[in-house]
Each structure stands twice: as structure tokens, then as C-alpha cells.
Amino acid sequence: MNDLTDSNYLKFPITIAITGASGTIYGIRILQFLLENNYKVELVISESASKVALDELNVSLSLNPEILKEQVLSYLELKNNKKIQRVLLNTWAHNDIAASISSGSYRTLGMIIIPTSMGTLGAISSGTSDNLITRAADVCLKERRKLVLVPREMPFNTIHLENLLKLSKMGAIIAPASPAFYHKPKELIHLVDFVVGKALDLFGIEHSMFKRWKEESREPAIFQ
Ligand SMILES: Cc1cc2nc3c(=O)[nH]c(=O)nc-3n(C[C@H](O)[C@H](O)[C@H](O)COP(=O)(O)O)c2cc1C
């Protein structure tokens, strides 16, 4: 079923998962864009994501969903001095396999796992559905909903490559965290925004996160 019609965009949520690959900043940034632009989000983070967030960004992301919600909202609001509607964000514990997004009957626009660790990639590829992230991804595959994976690893071993190919053949979109340079990035955030913008493109979501090829008229929007 293709739920990506205009009228559904603000009606149904997008599931965002952040796993323990390097690049928590991608996950935070896409949350910022979606919530500031009034998209509904279902958020789940892995245990490792919480550790990496602290290590890379010095940001606390709790595994308790209520605390996580407050942490994410206050972090984003503080960063950009912009109020976010509380109702837009639902947060879930990674082991809550009874969460709404664990069922295909709960409608979402699809799911973006950003960044995707090789561990989560392997679990989705083998269909273990052993936590809420892998189960929600499994649901997207079975319901033929959009599943965008943003893997971050270098180099890839053969298992990684086989898992990526297998998931691509099943309909998942593999959108690696490999920023381009043709938009002439000047700051770190421009590299981040290229990756985030490409993930948004895959959902058909309008944005100006980066200057497109041959688009001369404007500089990329810089979110704070
Ligand atoms: C600081 C840090 C950076 C990491 N970077 C990566 C990475 O880029 N890619 C990856 O696949 N795993 C990375 N890992 C390892 C994963 O966190 C680990 O495999 C974990 O079991 C993944 O669990 P998850 O998929 O449930 O998040 C990193 C771990 C740490 C602590």
C-alpha cells in the first residue's frame, strides 16, 4: 500500500529510528526538520545509540521513552529557540514490542533508520524482529511501506554487502551516509544536511537542506 499521498503527509507519522552507528547527529537533525515542519514522528532509539549520542554529541538520550521525549524536545527547542508541538512526537522503548509501530495495522508513512548500524542491518536482513527497531522495519517490509536505511560503516565486509543487497532486493532503500561535495559544503552541518536532505527526498518531503546540482539561485538553508 502506498500511503505517500499529499493528504497523508501530515496525517500519518514517519517512524525514525536511531541506532548505534556513528552519526547520531543525522538522527537528531532529521528529527529537528520533521518536528519543526509539523510532521508526526514515532521515535525509537537503540541502547547503543544512547551510548554513541553521549560519546559523539555529549547529548543524553534516555532509554525511558517519557524521559527521551522531554530530552529530545528540550534539546531541539533550546538549539533553535523554536517551540515544537508536543503531540507531534511519540517515543518508544527499544524493547517495547507492543508499541503501535510493531503492528502493520498501525499506519505510518514508513521508516527511516538514521544512522543504521551493521548490527541492526543484519538483524533486519535476517528477520529476527528482536527489538522494536527491527520489528518496525520488518513491518514496513511486509506492508510494502517505505523503509530507508542510512548505513554508516567503512569499509564494508562481505556480510554487510550481502545484507545491503538482500534488503535492497526486498524493497528497502539503501541511502548511505556518504555526503557529496558538489553543493560546496563550508561547514560540518552542510555535510550532515546533505545526507538528511537525501533521506527526506526519498519520502518526497520538500526541503532546502542543500543546494541542488545546477540550482544556482540560492545558498542552502542553514538550520541552527
Ligand atoms: C562510538 C561508537 C561508534 C560506533 N560506530 C559504528 C558505526 O559507524 N557503524 C556500526 O555499524 N557500528 C558502530 N558502532 C558499534 C555499534 O554501536 C554496535 O555494533 C551495536 O551493537 C549496534 O547496536 P544497535 O544496532 O542495536 O544500535 C559504534 C559504537 C560506538 C561505541
The ligand as an SDF file (V2000), in Angstrom:
LIG
                    3D

 31 33  0  0  0  0  0  0  0  0999 V2000
   31.3180    5.4590   19.4210 C   0  0  0  0  0  0  0  0  0  0  0  0
   30.8120    4.2740   18.6560 C   0  0  0  0  0  0  0  0  0  0  0  0
   30.7320    4.3470   17.2780 C   0  0  0  0  0  0  0  0  0  0  0  0
   30.2600    3.2610   16.5450 C   0  0  0  0  0  0  0  0  0  0  0  0
   30.1630    3.3900   15.1800 N   0  0  0  0  0  0  0  0  0  0  0  0
   29.6130    2.3930   14.4620 C   0  0  0  0  0  0  0  0  0  0  0  0
   29.4070    2.5640   13.0660 C   0  0  0  0  0  0  0  0  0  0  0  0
   29.7250    3.5900   12.4720 O   0  0  0  0  0  0  0  0  0  0  0  0
   28.7940    1.5670   12.3960 N   0  0  0  0  0  0  0  0  0  0  0  0
   28.3810    0.4110   13.0100 C   0  0  0  0  0  0  0  0  0  0  0  0
   27.8120   -0.4450   12.3390 O   0  0  0  0  0  0  0  0  0  0  0  0
   28.5930    0.2260   14.3420 N   0  0  0  0  0  0  0  0  0  0  0  0
   29.1890    1.1820   15.0780 C   0  0  0  0  0  0  0  0  0  0  0  0
   29.3630    1.0200   16.4280 N   0  0  0  0  0  0  0  0  0  0  0  0
   29.0580   -0.2860   17.0300 C   0  0  0  0  0  0  0  0  0  0  0  0
   27.5760   -0.4580   17.3340 C   0  0  0  0  0  0  0  0  0  0  0  0
   27.1520    0.5100   18.2650 O   0  0  0  0  0  0  0  0  0  0  0  0
   27.3370   -1.8770   17.8810 C   0  0  0  0  0  0  0  0  0  0  0  0
   27.5810   -2.8290   16.8670 O   0  0  0  0  0  0  0  0  0  0  0  0
   25.9830   -2.0800   18.4530 C   0  0  0  0  0  0  0  0  0  0  0  0
   25.8580   -3.4170   18.8930 O   0  0  0  0  0  0  0  0  0  0  0  0
   24.8710   -1.7700   17.4610 C   0  0  0  0  0  0  0  0  0  0  0  0
   23.6550   -1.9660   18.1340 O   0  0  0  0  0  0  0  0  0  0  0  0
   22.2950   -1.3660   17.5610 P   0  0  0  0  0  0  0  0  0  0  0  0
   22.1950   -1.7960   16.1460 O   0  0  0  0  0  0  0  0  0  0  0  0
   21.2460   -2.0250   18.4080 O   0  0  0  0  0  0  0  0  0  0  0  0
   22.3240    0.0730   17.7440 O   0  0  0  0  0  0  0  0  0  0  0  0
   29.8580    2.0720   17.1900 C   0  0  0  0  0  0  0  0  0  0  0  0
   29.9500    2.0150   18.5830 C   0  0  0  0  0  0  0  0  0  0  0  0
   30.4330    3.0830   19.3060 C   0  0  0  0  0  0  0  0  0  0  0  0
   30.5140    2.9870   20.8040 C   0  0  0  0  0  0  0  0  0  0  0  0
  1  2  1  0
  2  3  1  0
  2 30  2  0
  3  4  2  0
  4  5  1  0
  4 28  1  0
  5  6  2  0
  6  7  1  0
  6 13  1  0
  7  8  2  0
  7  9  1  0
  9 10  1  0
 10 11  2  0
 10 12  1  0
 12 13  2  0
 13 14  1  0
 14 15  1  0
 14 28  1  0
 15 16  1  0
 16 17  1  0
 16 18  1  0
 18 19  1  0
 18 20  1  0
 20 21  1  0
 20 22  1  0
 22 23  1  0
 23 24  1  0
 24 25  2  0
 24 26  1  0
 24 27  1  0
 28 29  2  0
 29 30  1  0
 30 31  1  0
M  END
$$$$
